[in-house]
Amino acid sequence: MMKNYIIMTDSCSDLPRTYVEEKNIPYVSLICRFAGQEYMDDFGETLSHEVFYEGMRKGEMPSTSQPNVQAFYEIFKGIGEQGNDIIYISVSSALSGTNNTAHIARQMVLDEYLDARITIIDSLTGSMGQGLMVMKAIEMKENGHSFEDTVDYLENSKLNLNTYITVEDLSHLKRGGRISSTVAMVGTVFNIKPILTVNTEGKIVPVLKAKGRKNAINKIVDYVHKKIEFPEEQIIAISHGDALEEAERLRGLILKEITVKDVIINHMGPVIGSYGGTGALVVFFMGKPRQGHIIDVDLIRP
């Protein structure tokens, strides 16, 4: 008889909490240090998105850290002891050490339980892009697909998961090491908004620049229309840094030219939001292969 398998993730997936609870998804929390306290990133339950982003607007500078090995060991062991296999879909290994920590814990469990099966999928993305992979895996499991089929699909399709990002405040990208201080300063002075993507290595890289917020959003819409494939069969996800009105406008612009199965809009959690900042907008969709290179690195000249 085929063993049951469990889909799990980490809090960087930024899934709606209602979905996490409905599907009973096990997850490991990353940590956010905010306003002098340490919070577990738990899809907005402990530290609400509203409080987090209001604090950032008032000048709070959060910091983040990955889970420790013990956190992964306990959840892997608990699921395994119930006789279940595990597919863990992690935040990009190029953005966090979380994936590596999970591998250490996995080996610890395998050393104790020889018949355990734990597969770690490096999403090579984060936020709701990672969340879309979780949702697809759960859909496949519910439709009777095997452990092997689900793993194969995730590994073979993840580089077709596109991510396009724009931010309102460049200081958070600078602090996170995504752009230089010079680019951040000049970009702010000239109102330049970089368009970024997550490349084939799972790294955030700039691809274009736009003059002003409206143009940046329009360029993202152009990317969606250019790169999406079979839109009527898929779900698009939009993550935002407390910018719901603009996220809804982005959805409307996308849907002017294409029809999709659904569009999910959700806040970035405090870990992802610490680097995107207030006003960040990110769209995720399946389409043509991700970009493996930078199109336009000149983000200094207006």
Buried (B, 14 or more C-beta within 10 A) or exposed (E): EEEEBBBBBBBBBBBBBEBBEEBEBBBBBBBBBBBEEEBBBBBBEEBEBEBBBEBBEEEBEBEBBBBEBEBBBEBBBEBBEEEBBBBBBBBBBBBBEBBBBBBEBBEBBBEEBEEBBBBBBBBBBBBBBBBBBBBBBBEBBEEEBEBEEBBEBBEEEBBBBBBBBBBBBBBBBBBBEBBBEEBBBBBEEEEBBBBBBBBEEBBBBBBBBBEEBEBBBBBBBBBBBEBBEEBEEBBBBBBBBBBEEBBBBBBEBBBEEEEBEEBBBBBBBBBBBBBBBBBBBBBBBBBEEBBEEBEEEEBBEE
